């Protein structure tokens, strides 16, 4: 794995420990469940009960926390670190989910998921094209994917961030157009785009894709 990704992973767990340090577990998870419900409504992305779902790059409180009516695999290489370091995450709290503490690039499942989420995670991986290809391989024909990420609004700043660790948690720095091109190059059909939040440098956007 490349050095920049290794550094990002090191700081990722530190960021979570600092962010959750003073937060009550029950209050935080209540807020986070409401956040995910609002996110799905904004993206107009319904999920049926019983569907097979992958939450790729789930973190300690990913969208899996509201998917108790689905069959869920939640994947993140830092899951064991989260469980050891963060009282806010315990696998036993989610008996309906199977947790995969592996790299997305090493996902072996093929043609088994009806719905895939990769939310605020794709710019954290080591090999972005391999990760997108693995997601496509794991999707059933006709499956839907909702993928969200920070996309640079200005190409000159994107180039600066790519050269220097201005955003140390995110090894990948792309514009929205470049993310679309990556998705299409990895055989995903982008059918919808939702602007979640606009900031000074980034747009936080979600793409709905079909396998």
Secondary structure as UniProt FT lines:
FT   HELIX           3..20
FT   TURN            21..22
FT   HELIX           25..43
FT   TURN            49..50
FT   STRAND          52..56
FT   TURN            60..61
FT   HELIX           63..66
FT   TURN            68..69
FT   STRAND          71..75
FT   TURN            77..78
FT   HELIX           79..85
FT   TURN            87..88
FT   HELIX           91..93
FT   TURN            95..96
FT   STRAND          97..100
FT   HELIX           104..106
FT   STRAND          113..119
FT   HELIX           122..124
FT   HELIX           128..138
FT   STRAND          139..152
FT   HELIX           155..163
FT   TURN            166..169
FT   HELIX           176..185
FT   TURN            186..187
FT   STRAND          189..198
FT   STRAND          202..210
//
